């Protein structure tokens, strides 16, 4: 299952989204925005009661298997939100401090307690509860020369198996599954990591300071995009960039070459004639948007669902990053 979202015994999925359904069409979609306690309930993340318990190993003494306490390790477990059963999550060190799902949401609330208009957007459980994510949409957005708007999100993620620390990222990507979580990390504009071996609440001020980088990122990204918007891109230059994003080997098959020609034809249409490029035609920003639009909506696929799946599970994010790097000035 590419999305890696947790599905419970009753068929429900540990995912919630405010107003917009995700590409995977799973979980709960609410009509309104949500507060912390509401999204915890909707995503089935509340009241897990994650805790650590002592672990034991098995050793053979005089031919008999005996349990040996492991003094340097602990096991993390939770209460299944549907069955109520105690479930294993992972093995951690003795200095590991549990962070409940509710604390992750509360952390985002506290980070933006002076920012009006922020609200929770998505939340979910991945890998059978071993990791969780919560996202909050910020009221501010990037405006590229008054033409394009990019929303910005705070993303709280943590693991219950010791594989990752509690982390907060600022990103322009709305997280809806494991793959968009990874993409959000790649595009993060600022982040702060809380070690599970320390007091999370005592680090709020440091986190605010570290995440202040996101406001610098807004300015930096906007300026880069506006330079692209103000810089002409000839069709010959665009074709060279397309060839670098999708290189075709000299010994490529005839079918591969034909596919490349068809792709270039679609991209040339998008940058020259598509309504989505009218206000930015002829610029390097238009070149980037044409490539992004092709990847999201025009690349060949069996149907829209397959294409959407490819956007979050394939190399689409990497291709967009490559295109941006080639087009920025």
N, C-alpha and C positions, 0 to 999 in steps of 0.2 A: 504494500500500500504506500505509494509515493509520499502522501501527505504526512504519514507517521502519527496522525492524531489517534488518541485512545478511544476505542469503542468498548462499551460495557456490555454486560451479559443481557441487559434488557434492550439492546440495539441502539441506545442513545450514544452520542459522540460528545466527548469532552471538549466542546468548542462553542463559543458564543461570539456573535458579531452584531454591532449596532447598525441597523437600517440596511446594510448592504450584505448580501450573501457572498460567500467566497466561491472560487472556481470549483471547489470540490462539492459544493451544495450540501455540506454536512453541518450538524450542530444546530444551535438555536439562533435565529435571527430576530432581533427585537425591533419594534416600531420606533422606539425612542433611544436616546443616548442613555448610558448607564453610569451609576455610581459604583464605587468599589464593591460594596456588599452585593449589589445586584448582578454584576458581571461574574463574581465568584459563584453565585447560585446558578446563574444561567449556564455557565461553562462546566458545572459540576466540579468545581475546584475547592469548594468550601468544606470545612470541618473534616479534613483528612486526618488531622491529629498525627502528623509525621513525628516519629520519635526514634531514638536509638536504643537498641537492646544489646546485651552481651552476646558474643558469638562463641561457639565452641568448635573445636576440631576433633577428628577421630584419630586415635593412635592405637596400635596393637601392643598390648603388654601381656607377655606370657601366653600369646595366642588368643587373647580376648580383646575385642574392640572396646575402648573406653573413651569417654568424652574428656577432652582437655580444654579448659577455658583459654581463650585467646585474649590476653591482657592488653594487647596493643591495637585491637580492632573492635569495631562495633558494627552492628547491622542496622540499617535504616528500614523502617516499615511504616505502613500507613493503614488507615481504615478505608476499605473500598466504599465509595460513596453510594453504591447501589446495593451491594450484598452485605456490607458491614464487616466482611471478613478482613483479617489482618493479612497484609500482603508485603512480600519482600521487595525492597527497592534497590539496595546496594550495600557495599562494604565501605566503611569510612574509618578514619583514624579516631583516636580517643579524644582529640581536641576539636573535633568537628562540632559545629553549632548548627542545629536545625533552624531553617528559615521556613516558616509556614507560607502557604500560597497567599493567605490573607495579608501577610507582612509585605509580600512583593507588591501587591496592589496599594497597600497603605504607603509604601515607600514612594511610589509615583505621586500619590496624592500630596504627600508632604513636600516633595520636590517642587511642585507647582502650586503650592497653597497661596501664592501671591499672584498667580496668573489666572485671571478670569476667563471663562469660556473653554477651558480644557475639559475633556470628558473621555471616559474609557470607550475604546473602539472594539478590540478583540481580546480574547483570552482562550487558552487551551492547554491540554495536557498531551505530551508527546512520549513515545516509547513506554507506554503502559505506566505512566506516572513518574517515570524517572526524571523528566524535566518538564517545566511549565513555562508559559510566556503570558504576559499581559501587556497590551499596548494602549497608550493614551494619545489622543489627537490634540495637538496644540492649536490655539486659536490663530497663531501667526503662520504665514506661509511665504514661500519665496515667490516673488513676482519678477519675472524676467522682462524688463523693459515694459511692464504693463501689458505684456502679450500672453505669457504662459504662467500658470500658477502651479506650484508644487507644494502639497501639504507636508507637514512635518510631524513626526510622531516620537514619543518617548516609549521605549520598549524595555520592559523589565523581564529578565529571564533568570531562572535558577535551576539547579539540578538537586535531586534528592538522593543521588547515588555517588556523590563525591567527584563526578567527572567535570564539573564546572562550577565556578563561583557564582554568587548573585551578581548580576551585571545590569547596568542601565545604559542604554544606547539612545542617541538621537539620530533618527534616520528618516529619509523621505519615503520609506517603504512600509506599507500597512501589512503587518504580519498576520498570516492566516494559516500557516502550516510550517513544517520543518524546513522546507526548501526556501520559503520566503523569509524565514528566520535567518538562514544562512546568508541570503542575499542582503538582508538588512544589516548584518554584521559587516559585510563587504562594503556597504555604502554608508556606514555609520559616520556621522559628522562629529561625534564626540561621545565618549563613554566613560563610565566609572565602574570599577570592580570592587565588590565588597567580599572580603574573604569570609568563609564560613567559620573561621576560627576566631573571629573578632565580633565586637558589638556593632551590629548594623546601625542601630539608632544613633550611635555616637558619631557616625560618619556622614550624616546628612549634610552638614555644612561643607565638608570637603567635596561631596558629590555635587552639590550645587555649583561650587567653584569649577570643578572639572567639566561639568556639563555646560558651563558658560562658553566652552569652546564651540558649542553648536551655533551660538549667535554669531561668532566670528566666521563659522563655516557659511552661514547664510549669506553674509556679505561677500565672502570669497567666491562662493559658487555663483552668486548673482552677477558679480563682476566678470567672471570667466564666461558665463553664458551671454552676457551683454556684449562682450568683446567678440564672441562668435557671431552674435546677431548683427554687429556692425561691420563684420568682415565678409567681403564677397567670396563666393565659392563658385568657380567655373565648373561646367559640366565635366570637363576633362579632369580636373582635380578630384571631383566627386567620384568619377569612375576609378581613379587610381586608389582612392580610399576604400571603395567597395572591394576592389581586388585584394587589398590588404586585410580587410575584415574576413573575406571569404576567399582565401588563396586557392587557385586551381593549379595543380601540378602539370608539368609539361607532358607527362605520360597519362594524363587523365583520360577516362573513357569518353566516347562521343556523348553518351547520356549525361555525364557530369558536366561536360562543356555546354550542352543544350540547357541543362538546368541553370547554369550560371548565367547564360544569356537571358533566359526568362526572368530570373531574379533581378538582373540589372535593368531589364525593361520595366518591371514593376517599380523598382526604386526610382528610376528616372521619371516615371509618371507621378509618383508621390511627391518628389521634390519640385516638379514643374507645374503640375496641374491640380493636385489634390486640394480640396477646400481647407483641409487642416493646415496647409502651408501658405495660404494666401497672404497672411500678414507678415510672413517672414521669408518669403520667396527670395532666392538668390543668395542667402547667407549661409555661413557655416553652421549656424544653429538649425537652419532648415535641413541641412544635410544630416545632422544628428537625429532630428525629429523624424525624418523620412525613414532612416534605418530602424529607429525604435518602433515606428508605426508598422513597418514591414514585419518585424519580428513578432510583434504582439497580435497583428491582425491579418497579415497577408501571406506569411510563409506557408507553403503547401502542407496540408494536413487532411486527414480523413474527414474531420468535422471540427466544429468550434471547440468542443470539449477536449479533443485530442490536442488542438493547438494551445488551449489554455493550460493543459497539463504540461505541455512541452515548455511553456514559458517559465514555469516554476521548477521543473525537474530537469530540464536540459541545460544547455550552455548559453541560453539567451542573455543572462546577466553578464557573462563574460564578454559576449559579443558587443553588448551595449557599452561596457567599460572601454573596450578596445576602440570602438568608434568615437567615443567622447575624447579619449586621449589623442587620437589622430586628428581630430577636428578642432580641438581647443587651440587658442593662440595666446 
